[in-house]
Amino acid sequence: MAVTLKGPTVKSAPLDVARIRKDFPILAQTVRGKPLVYLDNAATSQKPRQVIDAMSQVFEEHNANIHRGVYEFSERTTALFEEARAKVARFINAPSEREIIFVRNATEALNLVAYAWGRDNIKRGDRIVTTVLEHHSDFVPWQQLATEVGAEIAVVDIDDVGVAKIHAHELSLVAYLLPRLQEIPGVTVYGPKDLESRVGVVSFNIEGIHPHDVATIFDREGVCVRAGHHCNQPLMTRLGVPATTRASMYLYNTTDEMDALVGAIHTAKKVFGI
């Protein structure tokens, strides 16, 4: 589908989503007899077969501590680990492979920055500027650091628009989904109205149905979404809601799956007699 955006035009080849989906074996599953529609990618994206196979190969053939042993298993595992570091450095054009630090997840990375760099650089009287939009993992560590060293936390509020970065394929799915959601009575969609300020995430509520109930009913339809405050209670307070239902897209999602999401909304409304 074509998406019209304001501003400079970025040309890119369309994704072969069907081919990409073949790399993700979990997507071939059914849930409660329905095709799996996985839309909780902002929390955990699925792993491609290449990653699964590589992990299995290590565990089956040469599992060992890296940088510790002098035996063959350890040396083989260390070599592969460092090869991955070199690939990441080349991919992001890092000046040195030594700048690439592997951590378990974004939360650990943010804590590492706050408590390592932060303790060396943030002093009493300094101001740490954050926003009401931040995930708890990028809010709480700075809040705790400020309390520890005597710094000030300045929280920037949002208006009803917000600013975000565009991701082409996911954005095309959002562009397809939003008009359909806006046609459904009782559905409130949160976030910017213009596509330029959006990413591949759509948060919404269905009037009269708690998001937890929505997610439970969606599961019966094979549709996986996230429901709750999404580790961002300040934003929920700002929006005046206890929680939202969140669909987050990735490169393997399709417009047919957006149709399934819309169908699940109608099912939820029917179950609650709305």
N, C-alpha and C positions, 0 to 999 in steps of 0.2 A: 504494500500500500504506500501511497505517497503522503509525506508529512510536510506541510508548509510551515516554515519557521521564519521569524523575523531575524534580520541580521545577516552576517556573512554565510554563504552557502558552503557546506562541507560535503565534498563528493566522496563516496565510499562504496565499495562493492557490497551488494546485499549479502547477508549471512545465509548460508545453506543450513537452515535450522534442522531440516530432516537428517542431514548427514551428521550434524553435531550431536543430535539426540542419540544416534547410534553409539556414541562414545560413552553414554551414561546408562549402564545396564539397569539401574534402579527405576528408570522412567518407563520401562516395559511392564512394570507391575500394575496390578489392579488393587483397588482399595474397596472393600465391601462390594465387590462385583463391578465396580466402576473404574474406568481408566484413571490412573493417577494423574492429578493436576497439582504439581508441587509449586506453591507460591509463597514459601517461607524462606526465600533465598537471602534476605537481608540478615537472617539469623544464622543459617547454615546452608551453603550451596552444596549440591551433590557432587560426588567425585567421579571423574571420567575413568574409563577402564584402564587407561595408561597409568594413572596414579595408583589405582587399586593393584594392578599387576606389579608395579615397581615395589610397592610396600610388601606385597606377598612374597616377592622374590627375595627381598632382604630377610624377612622373617624365616623363610624356608631354607635359604642357602648360606647366609653369612651374617646373621644377627650378632652384633657385638658393640661394645662401647667405642665411640669415635675418639681419636686423639689420646688413647690410653694404652692399648695393647700393642705389642710388636709382632703378634701372630697374624697369620694371613687374613682371618675373618675381620679383625679390627682394621687392618690396613685397607682391605677392599671396601669396607663400609665407610671409612674415613675418606677415601679417594672419591667415592660417589657423593658424599656429603659436600666436599669442597668443590666438586664439579658443579653441583647445584648452585653453590654460592657464586661461582664464576659466571654461570648462565644468568643469574638474577642481576649481577653487576652489569653484564653486557646489555641486558634488556632495558635497564633503567639508565644506562650510560653513567654509571657511578665511576668516579675517578679511580677508585681502588676497591678491590674485592674485600679489603679489610673493613670497609664501611658497611658491609652487609652483615646484619646481626639477625639470626633466626630466633624467633620467639614462638610461643604456642598459639597466640592469637592477638588481636588488636588490643584487647584489654590489658594483657601483660605488657605490650609495647608501650602503651600510654602510661601505665604505672611506672615503667622503667624510666621513661623520660621525666615524669613528674618528680620521682623520688631520687633519681641519680642526677640528671642535669638540674632539676629544680632546686634541690638542696644546696647545690654549689653556686647557683646564680640568683635565686629569689631571696630577697632580704626583707627585713622589717620595713614597712612603709611602701614597698613596691605594690603595684596594682596588677592583678591578673585579670585580663579581660576574657570573658566567655559569653555564651549566649544561652538563652532559654531552650534552644533547639538541641543542645548537646546530649548525647547518650551519657548515662551515668558513668561509664568507663572513662569519659573525657570531661567529667564534671566533678565527681567525688574526689579523685586524687588531688586535683588542684585545690579543692575546698579544704581537704585535710592538710595539704602543704601550707596553705595560707594560715590556717589555725596554728600550725607548728612553728612557723617562722615569724608570724606577726604581719603577714601581708594582707592586702585587701582584695576581695573578690568583687569585680564589677560585672554584673549580668546584663547583657544587652537584650532588650525585649524585641519582639517581632511585630510586624504589622500583619495584615491579612494576605500579604503576597509572598514574601520570603524570596530568597535567592538560592539557586542550586545549579549544578553542572549537568550538562546534557549527555546522555548515553544513547546512541542512535537506535539500536535495535530495541532496547527496553523502552525507550521513549516512543517508538512507533506502536508498541503494545499499549502504552498508556494513552496515546492519542486515539487508539481504537476503542479502549475501554471507557474512557471518561464520558464521551457523549452518551453511551449506553447506560451508564450509571445515573447520569443526570435525568434520564427519561423515566426512571423508576421512582414512583412516589414514595416519600418517606426515607429516601437514602440521602444522607449528608456526606459529601466528599470534602476532606480537609486538604489544605495545601494551596499552592499558587494556581491561579486560573490559566496562566499562560504557560505553554509548553517549554519555553526557554528557561523557566525557573524550576523545572521539575527533573526528577530522576525516575528510575524504574520502580517506584513505590507508590501505591495508592492506598491511603487510609480512609476508611469510611465507617459510618454507623447506619444501622437500620432502626428507624424510630420504633420504640416499643420492644426491642429485642436486645438483650445484653450481648456484647461481643463474644463472651464465652459461650453463650448459647448458639450464636451464629456459627462460631468455629466448630462446635459439636455437630450441628446439622450439616455444615459443609463437608465434614468428614464422612458422613453417610453417602455423600455424592462423590467421594473420591477427591475432594478439593482440600488441599492443605494450606491453611493461612495461619497467621499469628494473631492472637487476640490478647489485649491487656494494655498496660501502660508503656510497654516496649522499653523498659528501663529508662523512662524519661517522665517522671512524675511532674517536674516543673512545667513541661509543655502541656501535659494533660490538664494541669491546673489553669494554665494560660488559656487553653481552649474551652475550659468549662465542662469537661467530660471526664468520667471515671476511667474510660478506656476506649480504644477503637479496634476495629478489625483492619488488619494490614495484609495486603497482597503485594509481594515483592517479586519482580521478574528477573530473569537471567537470560543468557543467550540461547538456552534450549527451550524457552517457552514460546507458545504459538498463539495466534489469534483464536484458534479453536478452543484453546484453554481459557481464553478470556470469555468466550461464549459459555463455557462450562461454569465459570465463576458467576456470570450473570444468571444462568439457570439456577444455580444454587441459592442465589438471593431470592428468587421467586419461590423456590421450595421452602426456604426459611419463613418467608412471609405467609405462605399457605399454612405451614405447620402452626404458626401463631395466630392464624385467622386475621391477618392484617391485609 
